[in-house]
Amino acid sequence: MLCSITWDVDPQIVSWLPIRWYGLMFAIGFWIGFNIVQRMFKREGAPEKWLPILLLWTVAGTVVGSRLGHVFFYDWDYYSKHLSQIPAIWNGGLASHGGAIGVMAGVLLFSWFTTKRSPLWTFDRLVIPIALVGALIRFGNLMNSEIYGHYTDLPWGFIFVRNGETLPAHPTQIYEALCYLALFGLLMWMYWRTNAPNRPGLIFGVFFTILFTCRFLIEFIKNDQVARESDMFLNIGQQLSIPFILLGLFFVIRAFVRPQKHYVPTKETGIRLDV
């Protein structure tokens, strides 16, 4: 007999308060991420006044980039005719690839205007909590009964009854969340237990390579996000993942062919780079 899990969870945490699980997961992720980066800054003697600035750039880059990514990558046919709906993020529609681009842009601006040093120093530290945030966001997707996979006869299939489903489907939100949690653990180990921080771009490259490889593979069993994907061999998410995977591999190789660098705290600038 086929076993499955009937999933009928209200996306809103309590009926009398307009707070959804998805938004709560975002907030928890950023709060935990802030504390992780704060520990890194203290360890390396970086100015703590940088933290709120970095948080602002990261949040802005995530929200704006995710929204524009959805608009331009997935549903431009609609938004090109309804431009006033582009800012309406409360109606749903965020794309993780766009969020990645937005955060990268934010870090570049943060580096140019605040740290005055290579963006790789920030990238190598920021992507660690971002992996955890990614896992929490996928949990939020599960609570929204969205972004799930094809029908399956595996015993852990979920029946998403709020979407009118009567057959179990792959809970791809859980698959991705577990991958991202494992990646978070790996990156934490690399930062705290190895010399990876002395190889600029290594942690950043490992993050991109593993995260988007997982995304690329899981997309094979995930339902199409938009109708035009039905005729594609590789869907939009997979096509967008390939450049990130290649970029990640580039930074991993680059980190090993270049000399190690050591960051030493100073009173004047917070961090000095010693080769």
Residue pairs with C-beta under 8 A, 6 or more apart in sequence:
2 153
2 155
2 168
3 155
4 155
4 156
4 157
4 158
4 159
4 168
5 156
5 157
5 158
5 159
5 168
5 171
6 158
6 159
6 161
7 142
7 145
7 158
7 159
7 160
7 161
7 162
7 171
8 161
8 162
9 21
9 142
9 143
9 145
9 162
11 20
11 21
11 22
11 143
11 144
11 145
12 18
12 19
12 20
12 21
13 19
13 20
13 21
13 24
20 140
20 143
20 144
21 139
21 140
21 143
21 144
22 137
22 140
22 141
22 143
22 144
23 140
24 140
25 136
25 137
25 139
25 140
25 143
26 133
26 136
26 137
26 140
28 136
29 129
29 132
29 133
29 136
29 137
30 55
30 58
30 59
30 133
32 129
32 132
32 133
33 58
33 126
33 129
33 130
33 132
33 133
34 51
34 55
34 129
36 128
36 129
36 132
37 51
37 54
37 125
37 126
37 129
38 48
38 51
40 46
40 125
40 191
41 47
41 48
41 50
41 51
42 48
44 263
44 265
44 271
45 265
45 266
45 270
45 271
46 265
46 270
46 271
47 270
50 110
50 114
50 115
50 270
53 110
53 114
54 107
54 110
54 114
54 122
54 126
57 106
57 107
57 109
57 110
58 103
58 106
58 107
58 126
60 102
60 106
61 99
61 102
61 103
61 104
61 105
61 106
61 107
62 99
62 102
62 103
63 89
63 102
64 102
65 98
65 99
65 100
65 101
65 102
65 103
65 105
66 94
66 95
66 96
66 98
66 99
66 102
67 86
67 87
67 89
67 93
67 94
67 98
68 86
68 98
68 102
69 94
69 95
69 96
69 97
69 98
69 99
69 101
69 102
70 93
70 94
70 95
70 98
71 79
71 86
71 93
72 98
73 95
73 97
73 98
73 236
73 240
74 93
74 95
74 225
74 226
74 236
75 93
75 226
78 85
79 85
79 86
85 91
96 134
96 137
96 215
97 237
97 240
97 241
97 244
100 244
103 126
103 130
104 123
107 119
107 122
107 123
107 126
108 119
110 119
110 122
111 117
111 118
111 119
111 121
111 122
115 121
115 122
116 269
117 271
117 273
118 200
120 200
120 201
120 204
120 251
121 200
121 263
121 271
123 201
123 203
123 204
124 191
124 196
124 197
124 200
124 201
124 202
124 203
124 204
125 191
125 197
125 203
127 187
127 203
127 204
127 207
127 208
128 184
128 187
128 188
128 191
128 203
128 207
129 184
130 207
131 180
131 181
131 183
131 184
131 187
131 207
131 211
132 180
132 181
132 184
134 176
134 177
134 180
134 211
135 176
135 177
135 178
135 180
135 181
135 184
136 177
138 147
138 173
138 174
138 176
138 177
138 180
139 173
139 177
141 147
141 173
142 171
142 173
142 174
142 177
145 160
145 162
145 163
146 163
146 173
147 172
147 173
147 222
147 223
147 225
148 158
148 160
148 169
148 170
148 171
148 172
148 173
148 222
148 223
149 169
149 170
149 171
149 172
149 175
149 218
149 221
149 222
149 223
150 169
150 170
150 221
150 222
150 223
151 157
151 167
151 168
151 169
152 168
152 169
152 170
152 221
153 168
154 168
154 170
156 171
157 167
157 168
157 169
157 170
157 171
158 168
158 169
158 170
158 171
159 165
159 166
159 167
159 168
159 169
160 169
169 223
170 221
170 222
172 218
172 221
172 222
175 218
176 214
176 215
176 218
179 210
179 211
179 214
179 218
180 211
180 214
183 207
183 210
183 211
183 214
186 206
186 210
187 203
187 206
187 207
190 196
190 202
190 203
190 206
191 197
191 203
195 260
196 202
196 203
197 203
197 263
198 260
198 261
198 262
198 263
199 255
199 256
199 258
199 260
199 261
200 255
200 258
200 261
201 251
201 252
201 254
201 255
202 251
202 252
202 255
202 256
204 248
204 251
205 247
205 248
205 249
205 250
205 251
205 252
205 253
205 254
205 255
206 248
206 252
207 248
208 244
208 245
208 247
208 248
208 251
209 245
209 248
209 249
209 252
210 248
211 244
212 241
212 242
212 244
212 245
212 248
213 241
213 245
215 237
215 238
215 241
216 237
216 238
216 241
216 242
216 245
219 234
219 235
219 237
219 238
219 241
220 238
222 235
222 237
224 230
224 235
225 235
225 236
225 237
226 236
229 235
229 236
232 239
259 275
260 275
261 273
261 274
261 275
262 273
262 274
262 275
263 271
263 272
263 273
263 274
264 271
264 272
264 273
264 274
265 271
265 272
266 272
